[in-house]
Amino acid sequence: MKSKAKNERNTENLVRKALAKSGYSADDARTSVEEQKTSIANASKLLKSASKSGKGGSGAPEFIVSNADDPDFLLIVECKAAAKDHRSSVVSALLAGSPPEEDDAAYSKRVQRFAVDGALHYARALSKEFNIIAVAVSGETSSALTVETFLYPKGGKAPQVLKTKAGAPIDKILPWNDYIEHATFDPAIQRLRNDELMAFARDLHDFMRDHAKLTESEKPLVVSGTLIALRDKAFLASYDAHAPADLQAEWLNVIKREIQRAAIPNAKKTMMVQPYSSIAVHPELGKPTKAYPKGPLNELVRRLREKVLPFISIYHDFDVVGQFYGEFLKYTGGDKKALGIVLTPRHTTELFALLANVNKDSTCLDICAGTGGFLISAMVQMLRDASTSEEQDRIRSKGLVGVEQQPNMYALAASNMILRGDGKANLYQGSCFDQAIQKEVLTHKANVGFLNPPFSQGDADLHEMVFVKQMLDCLAPGGTGVAIVPMGCAIAPHPARTDILKAHTLEAVMSMPDDLFYPVGTVTCIMVFTAHKPHASSNKKTWFGYWKKDGFVKTKHRGRIDLNGTWPATRDRWVEMFRNSEDHPGESVKKRVTADDEWCAEAYMETDYSTITRHDFESVVRSFAVFQMTAAQPQPEEEDNA
């Protein structure tokens, strides 16, 4: 029998008190605290063979905590009474990803004796299907208590110390939301949850196509409208009680109510509600089926509540509406631009905010706002720089200005802002060339402009560079304008280029990866301007960057992704090169240009021969030899059809 000094029950009591003090209460219907068992089916199944004895039986940590808002996370706690049994010397090797070789008996003895080792044992078993926050506790008094916290990502190969955003280890029991905030700050968790969300978007697309019979333009509206409706606590709690025929009407009523609460002029509220009104009378959404007796809309609300609402409550910088829109775009038959626009990849909108060096004092404008991706990335960067509530309020109420012509897209952009509580009042629905809208936009005195204009417009008056000029004309003097346009705009002459340089300065042009907009095959470049400073009078060279390798990889089901996690380092290097106008052979060059010259690095950059390997040389020679032999072959004569 254990002596009182070694009684784990004392440690467990201290943990119970700490959990209660941190808000883990039986009164909270969303949170469950279970001891040495779990009612979660998948977790229970994983623990059936997780005995620390190594004999294949079931096992469980002292505490298992779950929360319905974050179903992909579990918090487990393992206790030991004696401080000397807190962790073994093996843990450091485990954290380094290089566990030592040990037989089953040694492993079993270690994980049974030590708190940290036992917690990581259960974490490894549960991480097959969950992200695990593993807490190891030792000691019998509050003053002698030792607490260590670890993160074992779902599908991960090794645990890691869970730290705060400031980089400090977590040495006490925290409220659930604090654990989630710190855990989701981890880049591996962010990537994992993003991947899972996009996989969910693919499944949701198929469901809406097969069971709700929604069109491509209606699908993102249902997503954005439902996420707005779920902001209403009454709807969140009661949607499942509505009859299928009544849920659509209630869905629209709640959206109207949420929009009425938003700080938006009444005229804009009416424009925003209109696209959702047609969804509310869709004949299939409220129709009970054998598979979904409560109707497809009920099922859509349930899925979005479980999978998406927890995500956007944590990742405020995530353009969820835009990401779903982009995911749906991949499944559009025929023309990949059928939904109306080509969305800018998220990592590129983030890059724009860094190139423009936005801060708490910036006012950012996007005259082709789409779903609001540029404005969201700018907002995140601006809020990071803000240190007072007054600065944050200015950013939310005055710092973001957008124009979007398509009514459905305007509703998506406005809903995106509502989901963040930011920027709705300064969104305008209509053409960015409309004089009344331009007059309103000018009153904001924006000092940063972002633009991804409509590509390949047949009307010469709607050429991409015409949009660039309009964006620059709407900025305050000295403002920074950043645009992404087809490479043809940098090569082919156009009257708008002359008009632009008469009034504005071309600071830089960066050639972007050929498949940046995959699956749409448009090769692009980024142009950076200073507004209302004529190019000639600036009397400076333009900086050209060759940014073809961002490290992203095309994958079969996930699209183009940062598979190896190299983007942050590449991004930071690119931004530093740009800000300092650095010359790097094969990567960048400075050149004085006019409206008649080519605006791309390829035209002026010197080849860096030091990077060419023997393999590169031999490969090119072989390719050239094959070309020569092919060209020497006699070609068949064309038929004379005259």
Sequence and secondary structure as in RCSB ss.txt:
>XXXX:A:sequence
MKSKAKNERNTENLVRKALAKSGYSADDARTSVEEQKTSIANASKLLKSASKSGKGGSGAPEFIVSNADDPDFLL
IVECKAAAKDHRSSVVSALLAGSPPEEDDAAYSKRVQRFAVDGALHYARALSKEFNIIAVAVSGETSSALTVETF
LYPKGGKAPQVLKTKAGAPIDKILPWNDYIEHATFDPAIQRLRNDELMAFARDLHDFMRDHAKLTESEKPLVVSG
TLIALRDKAFLASYDAHAPADLQAEWLNVIKREIQRAAIPNAKKTMMVQPYSSIAVHPELGKPTKAYPKGPLNEL
VRRLREKVLPFISIYHDFDVVGQFYGEFLKYTGGDKKALGIVLTPRHTTELFALLANVNKDSTCLDICAGTGGFL
ISAMVQMLRDASTSEEQDRIRSKGLVGVEQQPNMYALAASNMILRGDGKANLYQGSCFDQAIQKEVLTHKANVGF
LNPPFSQGDADLHEMVFVKQMLDCLAPGGTGVAIVPMGCAIAPHPARTDILKAHTLEAVMSMPDDLFYPVGTVTC
IMVFTAHKPHASSNKKTWFGYWKKDGFVKTKHRGRIDLNGTWPATRDRWVEMFRNSEDHPGESVKKRVTADDEWC
AEAYMETDYSTITRHDFESVVRSFAVFQMTAAQPQPEEEDNA
>XXXX:A:secstr
   GGG HHHHHHHHHHHHHHTT  TT TTEEEEES    HHHHHHHTT  TTSSS     SEEEEETT TTEEE
EEEEESSGGGS  TTHHHHHTT      HHHHHHHHHH HHHHHHHHHHHHTTTSEEEEEEEE SSTTT EEEEE
EE TT SS EE B TTS B  S   HHHHHHHHHTSHHHHHHHHHHHHHHHHHHHHHHHHTS   TTHHHHHHHH
HHHHTTSHHHHHHGGGS HHHHHHHHHHHHHHHHHHSS  HHHHHHHHHHHHHHTT TTTT   SS TT HHHHH
HHHHHHHTHHHHHH TT  HHHHHHHHHHTT SS TTTTS     HHHHHHHHHHTT  TT  EEESS TTSHHH
HHHHHHHHHH  SHHHHHHHHHHSEEEEE SHHHHHHHHHHHHTTT  GGGEEES TT HHHHHHHHHT  SEEE
E   SS SSGGG HHHHHHHHHHTS TT EEEEEEETHHHHS  HHHHHHHHHSEEEEEEE  TTTTTTS   EE
EEEEETTS HHHH   EEEEE      EEETTTEEE TTS HHHHHHHHHHHHHTT  BTTTEEEE   TTS  S
GGGT    GGG  HHHHHHHHHHHHHHHHHHHS         
